[in-house]
Amino acid sequence: MRLCINIDHIATLRNARGGTEPDPVAAAAICESAGADGIVVHLREDRRHIKDHDVRTLRSTVTTKLDLEMGASEEIVRIALDIVPDLVTLVPEKRQELTTEGGLDVLGQQDRLADVVHRFHARHIPVSLFIDPVQEQIEASHAVGAEMIEIHTGEYAEAKDGIEAQRHLDAIIHAAELGKQLGMTVNAGHGLNYTNVTRVAAIPQIDEMSIGHSIIARASFVGLDRAVREMLTLVRK
């Protein structure tokens, strides 16, 4: 199981004071040194955390894999095509949301997304689509040419009881199985933490997990290196 670390909220903390610390680039290096398989950043249209210069610097300093999360707006697409990250993950984006609230509606915008995927492939950039664990969305993701999906695990992570959690976990399992049947790489993420991650990590069809907030929160108490290593221990059991 691979683990990629989202460092957006290192930038959130930096931006709270408007200075240069803590530096997301330095955080990425610590995550890689601790054993992370990749670094994830979300370049939002409103630039609320990660900035353009962060992505450009990370492109030249990350030694594992740089996954650029992004909405499919023309401005951000052009930036990604210029920077050429190792992977782009297309996500839905609303300016007023605190964090990504659900999966991308691939089914409802297949023509637009097929064009975006084609443009990235022309630059040899792999594409992942962040989607809910729904059969039609997985099939639509395959149809538009994406080679990867990232299953939205937020509803599982926020379940109020064990029965609800199991229902959402079953949906994730079925989604991962379908993705694999279609020949896709299957990733998972959103809302996962040190308590709930192991059941998702145990799904054999999932290749990679993307986790950010819980690791950065844990790092405020024990340090980033230890927080990453603790999560790695859990996902690689």
Buried (B, 14 or more C-beta within 10 A) or exposed (E): BBBBBBBBBBBBBBBEEEEEEBBBBBBBBBBBEBBBBBBBBBBBEEEBBBBEEBBEBBBEBBEBBBBBBBBBEEEBBEBBBEBBBBBBBBBBBEEEEEEBEBBBBBBEBBEEBBBBBEBBBEEEBBBBBBBBBBEEBBBBBBBBBBBBBBBBBBBBBEBEEEEEBEEBBEBBBBBBBBBBEBEBBBBBBBBBBBEBBEBBBEBEBBBBBBBBBBBBEBBEEEEBBEBBBBBBEBBEE
